[in-house]
Amino acid sequence: MFDPEKHYSKLGHTFKPSVLNTVVLAAFDLIKQGKKLISMTGGSYDVPSMPVEEVKRIFAEAPREAWSDMLQYGSTTGMSSLKNELAKFMGEAGIETDPKSEIIVTTGSQEAIDLATRVFIDPKDVIYIGKPTYLQALSAFKTVNPEFREVELDTDGMNTDLMEKDMKQLKSEGKSPKMLYIIPSFQNPTSTVLSMERRKHALELAEEYDFIIFEDNPYGYISFSGPMPKPMAAMDKSGRVMYTSTFSKIVSPGMRLGWLQGHKDFVFKMSEAKGRISISNDGLAQYVGAEMLRRGDVAKQIPKITNVYRKKRDVMLETMATTFPKEAKWNAPRGGLFLWVEMPELVNTTELLGECVKRGAAYIPGSNFFAGDVHNCIRLNYSLPSEEDIVDGIQILGKLLTEQV
C-alpha cells in the first residue's frame, strides 16, 4: 500500500496543519459561502472599503504598451515604475533608498520573510524575537531550526534592556546573535509600539553585537492618533536594517504586493533566491500598485481605512467592557488590526477554540505566537467583521470565557 509519509523530506515532515489554514482560511471560506461564522481571526481587509473603482479605472485607462509590460515576464526585483514609486513612498517616512538596487518587490511581506530565512539563517543561528511575535514569521524561521531567544514585551514594545542582558549572557556562552526580527509599530499580535528610545537602543545593540535587524512594518500606517511612528530603517546609519511592508493592510491583500528595502548586497542575494522560486511578481498587480501610488490613491486609502478600523476597534472595546469576565486583561490598540487578550493560567484558549466555533465565532489562540508553551491568550481581529458582527462575536466569546472562570 502506498504510504505518502515515507516520501517526505525532513522539512516536509514539519509541515503540519497550521492555525492559519485550519481556522483563518476556513472561516473566511464559510463567510464567502454565506454561512454564519463571525471571523475575528486573520487581518483581512474591510470588504466595503476595498478600492474597487480605483483599480477598475487604472485597468480601463492602461495604454497598449502598459498591457505588454503587464503580461510579459518582468524583472525579478520588480517593475521599475513600482520601485520608483515605493522609494518616494518610503521617503515620506524618512527612508532614503536607491530603487534600482535597494528594493525588491515580493509576494506580500511573507515572501520577504521567507527570502530572509533562506539567505541569512542557518541551523542553530540565534534569532531574537518578541514574546509573543507574528506566527507566520515563526513558521518561516522554524524551517531552518534556529535558536530562538524570546524577549518580553510591555507597553513600550520589546524590552531592549532585557535583550541586552540576554546578549551579554549569550556572549559569555561563546555565541552571538544573527538577527533581530521585530515589528516596532502596532506589533502583531499585541499592537504595542516600540518607543523611540528602544528603537535607538536596538540599533546600538546591533552595532555592538554585530547582528542584522529585520523590521516588519505592515501595520505602521494604520495609526489611530498621529502619524506613523518613525521606522527603524529611517534611523539606520550602517545598512543593518532590512525593511519590509505590504499593500495587504493599506490597499488590498489580494494584490499580493509587498516589498523589501535593504543594503544592495542583501537585495542582490534575495533576488537570486527569489529567481529560483517565482522568477518575478505578477505584472498586473505591480502596474496597479505603481499607478495607485502615482495617482495618490494609496495616500487617500490609508486615512479612509484607518478611520474604519478605529471605529471598529472602539466597538470591540466597548462590547468587551460589558461582556468579558473581570479576570480578562486586554489592551486598547493605538493602531493596527489586532487586540490582545490575556486570561488566567487555568484557561486554555487553544482547547476552547472548537467550542467557540460551534457557537458561531472564531479567534486565533495566543499559543501560536510564542516559541514556547503559552496557552492562555487570544488575538482578536477587528478589521474584517462588520460592527454588528463584532458585537455578536464578542458576546459569544465573552459568555464562553465567563463560563471558564
N, C-alpha and C positions, 0 to 999 in steps of 0.2 A: 504494500500500500504506500502511495506517495505521501511523504511527510515533509511539508514545507519547512518546518523548524530546522531540519538538518542542513538546509541550504543557505541560511543567513550568515552574514559575516558577524564578527563580534559587535561591530557598530549596529548592524541590522537588528540584532537581538535586543538592543537597548531601546528600540522604538516601541514603546507601549502606548496604549490608548491615553491620550492627553486630555486634560480638562477642557482645553480649547475645542477639541473635536467632539468630545462626548457631551459637553454642556453648551458651550457658546454657540457653535455652529448648528447643533441640533435644535437649540431653542430658536435660533434665527430661522431655520427651515420651517419649523412649526408655525411661526408668525407669518411667513410668506404663504403658507398653505391655508391661512385663515383660521388656524386653531389657536385657542386662547392659552398662551403661556406668557406671563409677564417676564421678559428677559431683562434683568439688571446685571448682566454678565459682561460681555466684551464691550470695548469702546467704539461701538458702531455710531455712524453719523445720524443726526436727526433727519429723518426722511423728508419732511416738508421743507427743510432748509437747503436741500441739495441744489446746486447751481445749474439746474437743467436747461433753462433758457439760454444762459451764457454759453454753455457747451454747444448747444444746437446752433447758435448764431456763429460761433467760431468755425464749425464744420461747413455751414452754409456759405460762409464768405471766403473759405480757403481757395486760393488760386490753384491752377493746374499744376504748377511746379511744386507747390507745397504737398499735394497729394502724392507726387512721385517720391518725395523725400519720406513721407509717412509710410509708404507701402514698401519701401526698399530696406535692405539691411542698413543698419546705422553703425556709428562708432560705438565701441564697447563702453567708452566713458560717458556717452550720451550726446544728444544733439547740441551743437554749438549754441544755437539760439536759446535753448533752455538753460544751459550752463551760464551763459552771459546774464540772463535774467535772474538766475539764482544768486549769482555773485552780487548783483545790485540789491537783491532782497536781503541777503546776509549782511551786506554793507550797512544797511539801515540799522542793524543790531550791533554794529561795530566790528564785524568780522571782515577783515581785509583778505582778499584771496585772488589768485590768478585762475580764471575759469578754464583756461586751456590745460593747465597741468595739475591743479589742486582740487578739482571737483570730479566726482564720478556719480552718475545717475544710477539709482538702484531700484529694484522692485520692492518698493516700500523700504522703511528703515530696517525691517527684519533681514533683508539681504545684506545690508551693510554690516549688521552684527555677525551674520554667517561668514562674510568675507574676512572680517577682522579675526574671527576664530581660526579660519583656515591659514591666514597669513602670519599671525602673531603668536598663537598659543600652542605650546607643546604639552604633552602629558606631564603632570606634576608642576607645571608653572603656577605661580601664585597669583591669583586674581582677587583683588579686594572688591567687595560688593556691599550694597546696603542690606540691612536686616530689618525688613524684607526688601525685595527688589523685583523687577519685571520678570515674570515667569518664563517668557519666551527667550529672553537673554540667557537665563539659567539653563534652559534646554539646549540652546546652541552651544554654550560653553561646555556643558557636560559631555558632549560628543567626543571631546579630546581628553577628558579625565584630568582637569587641572585640580589644584588645591585651592579651595575657596576659603577666604578669610572674611567673615561677616562683621560688619561694623554697625553698631546700634544707631538708630535714628531717633531724633527728638523733634521738637517744634521748629528747630533751625536746620533740619535735614541731617545728613550723615555727620556723626560726631568725629571730626577730624583729629581732635585731641586723643580720643581712644584709638583712632587709626595710627597715629604717630607712635603711641605707646606700643601697639602691636608690631609695628615695623621695627622698632628697636629690639623687641623680643625676637622677631624673625631674623634680624641681622645676627643676634647672638647665637642663633641656630645654624649660622653659615648659609642662610638663604636670602634671597632678595625678591621684591615684588616685580611682577612683569607688567601688570596692567591694573588700573582702577576703572571699573565700569560704574558710571554714575549718571543719574537723571536729576540734575540740580533743580529744575523748575517744575513744580507740581508733579512730584515724583509718583511713579506707578509702583506700588498701589496706594501709598499713603497721602499723596498730594502735598507733602511737605515741600518747603522751599529752602534750599541751601543758602545760608546767609552769605553776604559779600565777604565777611571776614573768613569764613570757612572755605569759600572758593579760592581766595588768595592763599590760605594755608595749604590746601590740597595741591595747588600749583608749586608752592615752595617745597612741599614734600616730594613732589615728582622730580624736582631738580636735585634735591639732596639724596634721594634713594634711586634715582635714575630709572624711573618707570614711565610708561605712556598712559595717557588718560583717554578713555572713550566716553565722550559726552553725548548722551542720548537726549535729544530735545524735541519730542513730538508734541508736547503739551504747553510749552512755554508761551506760545502766542495766545492761548486761551486763559487770559488773565482777567479776573473779575474786578480788580481795583488797581489802576495804574498800568504802565507799560510792562512788557515782558522783562523779567529780570535779566541783567546783562549776562550773556553766555560766557562760560569759562574760555571758550575759543577766542573771544574778543579780548581776553586778558592774557592770553598765552604769548610769550615772547620768544620761545625757542622751538616751536613746532612739535611739542609733545602731545598736543590735544588733537584728537580726531573728533570731528563734529558731525552728527547725523540728525536729520529731521525728515519730515514727510508731508505730503499733501493729505494723508489719510485723515488727519484730525481737523484740518483747516479748510479743505476743499472737497475731497472725495476719496474714500478708501478704495472704491472700485477702480480708480485710475491706476492704482499700484505704482505710484511715483514717490520715490524717496531719493535722498542724495547724501553723499558723504563728502566732507571737506577736510583736507589734511595736507601734510607735507607731501610734496610732489613725488618723493620716492615711495611713500606709503601708497599713494594713489596709483602709481605705476604698477606696484606689486598686486594691488587689489584688482586692477583692470586685467592683469594676466589671469588671476584666479577666476574672475567673472567670465572671461572669454572661454573658459573651459566648462562653464555651467550653462550660460544663457546667450552667449555671443553679444547680444545687445538688448536694450529695452524696447518695449512696444512704441513704435513710431507715432501712432495715433495719439496715445496718451501724452507723449512728450511734446508734440506740437500743440495740443490743447493747453498743457501746462505752461509752455512758454508764452502763448498768446494771453492766457488769463493773467499772468504776471505783467506782461507788457501793457495790457489794456487797463490794468488796475482792478480787475475783477477779484483777485485774491485779497487785495487791500480792503475791498468793500466786504468781502465774505467773512473776514476774521471778526470784525465787530458785530456783524449780524449773528454769527453762530455763537459768539461769546455771550451776547445778551440772552439768547435762547437757553444756553446752558446755565447761566447764572440763575435764571428764573426756575429752571428745573431743580437745580441744587437747593434753592430755597424751599421748594415744595417738599423735597425729600427730607430736609432737616426739620421742617415744621411737623411733618407726619411722624417722623421718628420720635420727636419730643413727646408726643401724646400716646404712642403705641409700643415703644420699646421698653423692656424692663429696666428698672433703675440700675441694675448691675452692669448694663451695657455701657461701654465708653466709645465715643466716636469724635471725629474731628469735623471742623467746618472748613472745607477746602476754599482756598483763595484763588483757585484756578484749576484747569484740567478737567478730567472727566470722571474722577473716582472719589469715593468716600470710604474710609477705613473704619471698621468696627472691631472692637476687642471685647470678648466675652470672658467670664470667669473660666478658669482652667477646666472645670468639670464639663464644660460644653464642648462637644466635638462637632465643629461645623462641617467637617467633611462627611461625617456619617449622617448629619441632618439634611444634607442637600437633597437626597432622594425623596424624603418626606415633603420637603418644601416644593419640589417639582410636582408631586402628586396633588398638592393643594393649589397649584397654578402659578408659582413664581420660581425664578431661578437666580442664583448668585454665584460668585466664584469663591470657593473655600480658600481661606488665607494660607493654608498649608502649602499651596502651590508656589508661594512667593519666597520661600525660605530654603536654604540649602540643607538645614537640619529639620527636626521634627517639631513643628508648632501647629496646633490643630484647633485653636480657639478664636480664630479671626475670620473676618468676612470682608471681601471687596465688593462694593456696590457701585454700579454704573448708572448715571442719570442722563446720559446723552441720547440714548436710543428710545426708551419708553416715553409715551406721552405723559403729560402731567396727571391725567386721570389714572393711568396705569401705575404711575409712581405711587400714588396714594393707595391704590388697591394692593400693589405688590408689597409695599412696606407694611401695610396692615396684616397681610398674610404672614410675612416674616416675623413681625413683632409678636403676633399671637403664638407662633411656633417657639420663638426664643423665650417668651414668658413661661411657657409650659416647661422649659428645661431648667429654669432656676427657681 
